[in-house]
Each structure stands twice: as C-alpha cells, then as structure tokens.
Amino acid sequence: MKDVFVHESSYVDNPCEIGEGTKIWHFSHIMSGCKIGDHCNIGQNVVISPDVVLGDRVKIQNNVSVYTGVVCEDDVFLGPSCVFTNVINPRSHINRKNEYRRTLLKKGSSIGANSTVVCGHTIGKYALIGAGSVVTKDVPDYGLVMGNPARLSGYVCSCGLKLAFSEDHAQCRCGKKYRKTDLSVEEINL
C-alpha cells in the first residue's frame, strides 16, 4: 500500500487493495477483499464490508457503512450517515448471504446525508440523491431524486447544479450542454 494514510485507531484487514494517496480516518474498519481506488477519502467511523469495490477519488463522509454488494465507480460521494442495504428481507435467524443484491453507483453520483439506498438498484452517473431520501428504484443518469420514497424531481449537471430545460435542451451555468429524451439525459458537445 503505497502512500496510504491509515489513522492509528482504524483497522485494515488483509487481504485488501488500497490505492495510492487514499486516506482512512479515525475508528474505521476496512474488511478483507475490498478494492479501494486511488486518492479516496474514508471518513471517521466508516465500515467497508468484504468485497466492496470503490473506484478512484471516492469520498465517504463520517458514519457510513458500505455493505457487501456495493460498487462505487470513480468520483462517487457518500454523504454523512447515508445507509446501504444488501438484503431485501433480512432476518437475524436466517442466513441470507447468498441473497446479497448488487448496488451500483455510477461515476460522479452523490448520495445526500442520511439517505437510504435499498439494495439491487443502480444510481446513474452524476445523479444526485437529496438528503434524507429513501431510494427504492433505479435513478437515471443526471437524475435528481428526493423524498421517501425518492422521486425524480429534475436533472443536474455533472457539476451538481440543477438544469432548466427548454424543450429538450439545457445549458448549465458552467457551460456544459445537455439533451433530454423521454426520461434520459446526456451531455452533448455542440
């Protein structure tokens, strides 16, 4: 593990892969089989369960448990105390480890503080989940969802600003341009 910072109060189980420049802060536990990319920031009191995959530059705020089955692509942001599940119908007296469902967070997506993401869904690239939301279905690329259950309330730029569409086109203040077709949005280069 080259150029990795692990606070002395944290535990890193072997084997696992941790990329260059990653920082793991106070009271965190990185479990065996994890793959953590370069330049990630793992906050205080974070648990990364076995076989979780984190891409490069993933930022995880304090008090987050990332359970087996979660895959985060590059540049994902996990807000403070957000929650993931990995089984649909958990029972303490029944072992359901063979029923874990995969949850995919695509490049650049952000999960707001205190949100819950129910397992088995895909959060689209650059999607934004509002604080306190409960995600019970897939979220489209650039989708902005809020509430319980989370509902699509618009779309955001990759920079995070809400997009205002005129017919099927939008331009963000940052200069990026987008096209909307039905329920999908894509960045365009004109």
C-alpha positions as CSV (number, residue, x, y, z in Angstrom):
1,M,0.0,0.0,0.0
2,K,2.0,2.9,-1.3
3,D,1.4,6.4,0.1
4,V,-1.7,5.4,2.1
5,F,-2.7,7.1,5.3
6,V,-4.5,4.9,7.9
7,H,-5.2,6.6,11.3
8,E,-3.9,4.5,14.2
9,S,-7.4,3.9,15.6
10,S,-8.6,2.2,12.3
11,Y,-8.3,-1.4,11.2
12,V,-7.4,-2.7,7.8
13,D,-7.9,-6.5,7.3
14,N,-5.9,-8.5,4.9
15,P,-6.1,-9.1,2.1
16,C,-7.4,-5.9,0.5
17,E,-6.3,-3.4,-2.1
18,I,-6.0,0.2,-1.2
19,G,-4.8,2.7,-3.9
20,E,-2.2,5.4,-3.7
21,G,-3.0,8.6,-1.9
22,T,-6.0,7.1,-0.1
23,K,-6.7,8.4,3.5
24,I,-8.6,6.4,6.1
25,W,-9.6,8.4,9.2
26,H,-10.5,7.6,12.8
27,F,-12.3,4.5,14.0
28,S,-12.8,3.0,10.6
29,H,-12.7,-0.7,9.6
30,I,-11.7,-1.9,6.1
31,M,-12.6,-5.6,5.8
32,S,-10.9,-8.2,3.7
33,G,-11.4,-8.5,0.0
34,C,-12.1,-4.8,-0.5
35,K,-10.7,-2.9,-3.5
36,I,-10.3,0.8,-2.9
37,G,-9.0,3.1,-5.6
38,D,-6.5,5.9,-5.7
39,H,-7.0,9.2,-3.8
40,C,-10.1,8.1,-1.9
41,N,-11.1,9.7,1.4
42,I,-12.7,7.5,4.0
43,G,-14.1,9.5,6.9
44,Q,-14.4,8.7,10.6
45,N,-16.4,5.7,11.8
46,V,-16.8,4.1,8.3
47,V,-17.1,0.4,7.7
48,I,-16.2,-1.1,4.3
49,S,-17.5,-4.7,4.2
50,P,-15.9,-7.6,2.4
51,D,-15.6,-7.4,-1.4
52,V,-16.8,-3.8,-1.7
53,V,-15.3,-2.0,-4.7
54,L,-14.5,1.7,-4.7
55,G,-13.2,3.5,-7.7
56,D,-10.7,6.4,-7.7
57,R,-11.4,9.6,-5.8
58,V,-14.4,8.3,-3.9
59,K,-15.3,10.4,-0.8
60,I,-17.1,8.8,2.1
61,Q,-18.2,11.0,4.9
62,N,-18.5,10.1,8.6
63,N,-20.6,7.2,9.9
64,V,-21.3,5.3,6.7
65,S,-21.4,1.5,6.4
66,V,-20.8,0.3,2.8
67,Y,-22.0,-3.3,2.8
68,T,-21.0,-6.2,0.6
69,G,-22.6,-5.8,-2.8
70,V,-22.0,-2.1,-3.2
71,V,-19.8,-1.0,-6.1
72,C,-18.9,2.7,-6.4
73,E,-17.3,3.9,-9.7
74,D,-14.9,6.9,-9.8
75,D,-15.7,10.2,-8.1
76,V,-18.7,9.0,-6.1
77,F,-19.7,11.0,-3.0
78,L,-21.3,9.3,0.0
79,G,-22.8,11.9,2.5
80,P,-22.7,11.6,6.3
81,S,-24.6,8.7,7.8
82,C,-26.1,7.5,4.5
83,V,-27.2,3.9,4.6
84,F,-27.0,0.9,2.2
85,T,-28.8,-2.4,2.5
86,N,-27.8,-5.7,0.9
87,V,-30.7,-8.0,1.6
88,I,-34.4,-7.3,0.8
89,N,-35.9,-9.2,3.7
90,P,-33.4,-9.6,6.5
91,R,-34.0,-11.9,9.5
92,S,-31.5,-12.4,12.2
93,H,-32.2,-16.1,12.4
94,I,-31.9,-16.8,8.7
95,N,-28.5,-16.6,6.9
96,R,-29.1,-14.8,3.6
97,K,-25.5,-14.0,2.5
98,N,-26.2,-15.9,-0.8
99,E,-29.0,-13.4,-1.5
100,Y,-27.0,-10.2,-1.4
101,R,-28.0,-7.8,-4.2
102,R,-25.6,-5.6,-6.1
103,T,-26.0,-1.8,-5.8
104,L,-24.1,0.2,-8.4
105,L,-23.2,3.8,-8.0
106,K,-22.0,5.1,-11.3
107,K,-19.3,7.7,-11.9
108,G,-19.8,11.0,-10.2
109,S,-23.0,10.2,-8.4
110,S,-23.7,11.7,-4.9
111,I,-25.7,10.4,-2.1
112,G,-27.0,13.0,0.4
113,A,-26.7,12.9,4.2
114,N,-28.9,10.4,6.0
115,S,-30.2,8.8,2.8
116,T,-31.0,5.1,2.5
117,V,-30.3,3.2,-0.7
118,V,-32.2,-0.1,-0.9
119,C,-30.1,-2.8,-2.5
120,G,-30.4,-4.1,-6.0
121,H,-30.5,-0.7,-7.8
122,T,-28.3,1.5,-10.0
123,I,-27.7,5.1,-9.3
124,G,-26.9,6.7,-12.7
125,K,-23.8,8.7,-13.5
126,Y,-23.7,12.2,-11.9
127,A,-27.1,11.5,-10.2
128,L,-27.8,13.4,-7.0
129,I,-29.8,11.9,-4.1
130,G,-31.3,14.6,-1.8
131,A,-30.5,14.4,1.9
132,G,-32.8,12.1,3.8
133,S,-34.2,10.3,0.7
134,V,-35.1,6.6,0.5
135,V,-34.1,5.2,-2.9
136,T,-36.3,2.2,-3.8
137,K,-35.6,2.1,-7.6
138,D,-33.0,2.9,-10.2
139,V,-32.0,6.5,-10.7
140,P,-31.3,7.8,-14.2
141,D,-28.0,9.4,-15.3
142,Y,-28.0,13.1,-14.0
143,G,-31.3,12.4,-12.1
144,L,-32.1,14.5,-9.1
145,V,-34.3,12.5,-6.6
146,M,-35.7,13.5,-3.3
147,G,-38.2,12.2,-0.7
148,N,-39.5,9.0,0.8
149,P,-39.7,7.1,-1.5
150,A,-37.3,9.1,-3.6
151,R,-38.9,10.6,-6.7
152,L,-37.4,12.2,-9.8
153,S,-37.6,16.0,-9.4
154,G,-35.3,17.1,-12.2
155,Y,-31.8,16.7,-13.5
156,V,-28.4,18.1,-12.6
157,C,-25.2,18.9,-14.4
158,S,-22.1,16.9,-13.7
159,C,-21.1,20.0,-11.6
160,G,-24.2,19.4,-9.4
161,L,-26.3,22.4,-10.4
162,K,-30.0,21.9,-11.3
163,L,-30.7,22.0,-15.1
164,A,-33.5,24.1,-16.6
165,F,-34.6,22.5,-19.8
166,S,-36.1,24.5,-22.7
167,E,-37.9,21.9,-24.7
168,D,-35.3,19.1,-24.9
169,H,-32.0,21.2,-24.3
170,A,-30.3,22.8,-21.3
171,Q,-27.1,24.6,-20.7
172,C,-25.6,24.8,-17.2
173,R,-24.0,28.0,-15.8
174,C,-20.7,26.1,-16.0
175,G,-21.2,25.9,-19.8
176,K,-22.0,22.2,-20.3
177,K,-24.9,21.4,-22.5
178,Y,-27.4,18.6,-22.3
179,R,-30.2,16.9,-24.3
180,K,-33.2,15.2,-22.8
181,T,-35.1,12.3,-24.5
182,D,-38.0,10.7,-22.6
183,L,-36.5,10.0,-19.2
184,S,-32.9,10.1,-20.1
185,V,-30.4,13.0,-20.2
186,E,-27.0,13.1,-21.9
187,E,-24.2,15.6,-22.1
188,I,-23.7,17.0,-25.7
189,N,-20.9,18.8,-27.4
190,L,-22.1,21.3,-29.9
